[in-house]
Amino acid sequence: MSDPQRVSEAERMRRWRLVLGGGDADGTGAGLNGDDVRIDAAMGAVYDQESQPRRGGRGSGRAGGLGKSAPRVARWLGDIRTYFPTPVVQVMQRDAIDRLDLKQLLLEPELLESIEPDLHLVTTLVELNHLLPDETRATARQVIASVLADLERRLTDRTRAAVHGALARANRTRRPRAGDVDWGRTVHANLRHYQPDYRTVIPERLVGFGRRQRSLAKDVVIAVDQSGSMADSVVYASLFGAVLAQLPALRTQLIAFDTSVTDLTPVLHDPVDVLFGVQLGGGTDIAEALGYCRRLITRPNETVLVLISDLFEGGNADLMRARVARMVQSGVRVLCLLALSDEGAPVHDQQAAADLAALGATVMSCTPDRFPDVLADALEGR
């Protein structure tokens, strides 16, 4: 964009006209021509509804809309991809789906192929999972897979590195075998024994890593709340569950719950299958989910339970607290994430969060980028 100091008065009025949406009350007196007409029409289709405030904050004098016509929606999608950058396209798509109730049109494969995929689209498709016809399901899988692949490229390497580092530090020994010496930490621990004449450090003690045992080093149980408010968290939990399941040093299990429990561990090799196995929007029975998790835990002292929930318990809250207390007392490290999302501070049951923290659980919200380090701390018992 040009320097604001150099923008002409006519250009300022043009921009205000596009923001306000026209009509007698916009006060700009500016007209549009060329591509601006199509840009204005694309914006007006979503934001100039009689039931919505106009772009300038007052009632609009005209009604836009896309109707329920797939060809018209397809043309609109083509226009916004022509005139706006990808992040803006994704926001406008999201607003169109939410404001104009276009979910039914997402069941058509030709239209679905033309939408710019993002996390919001993934959660919408998961919500529509049981309504998808067979010819659309394959396209929906491709859309979801492309979004998850982008997330995986961003997060997988960091997750693996953090987990491997945590397990290595947990197994560190001061009597390592020759092949297990951690030379960086050994030199650091023996700097006071530096010998100037020999220009080297003569270590008094060695620091290293213990050899990996044949048995699994740690167990990780992820329990994710699939109520509607946790949609983004379900997507990220599915992805991280699939990544962790590929690490031979961990035994990872993933369950999704509302008022019942679905064990998704058998499909962890494919996060798309995991997402198609959840049903967003049900009630919440955290106590029931914790009871199921207890039956999965065979080595409490070597287990991290990751509970992803806003803690609005629809079941027995006293039983929820009692089961968390028993797990903590048995040696399980309970990590409660109020959200696993980039969407900012989550709405949650503050009293329940305080109660679980007082019982010894770690209670926090977490962005996906921070999750590898948070899990690593839990694996190390920090």
Buried (B, 14 or more C-beta within 10 A) or exposed (E): EEEEEEEEEEEEBBBBBBBBBBBEEBEBEBEBEEEBEBBBBBBBBBBBBEEBEBBBEEEBBEEBBBEEEBEBBBBBBEBBBEBBEEEEBBBBBBBBBEBBEBBEBBBBBEBBEBBBBBBBBBBBBBBBBEEBEEEBBEBBBBBBBEBBEEBBEEBBEBBBEBBBBBBBBBBBBEEBEEEBBBEEBBBEBBEEEEEEEEEEBEBEEBBBBBEEEEEBBBBBBBBBBBBEBBBBBBBBBBBBBBBBBEBEBBBBBBBBBBEEBBBBBEBBEBBBBBBBBBBBBBEBBBBBBBBBBBEBBEEBEBBBBBBBBBBBBBBBBEBBBBBBBBBBEEEBBBBBBBBBBEEEEBEBBEEBBEBBEEBBBBBBBBBBEEBBBBBBBBBBEE
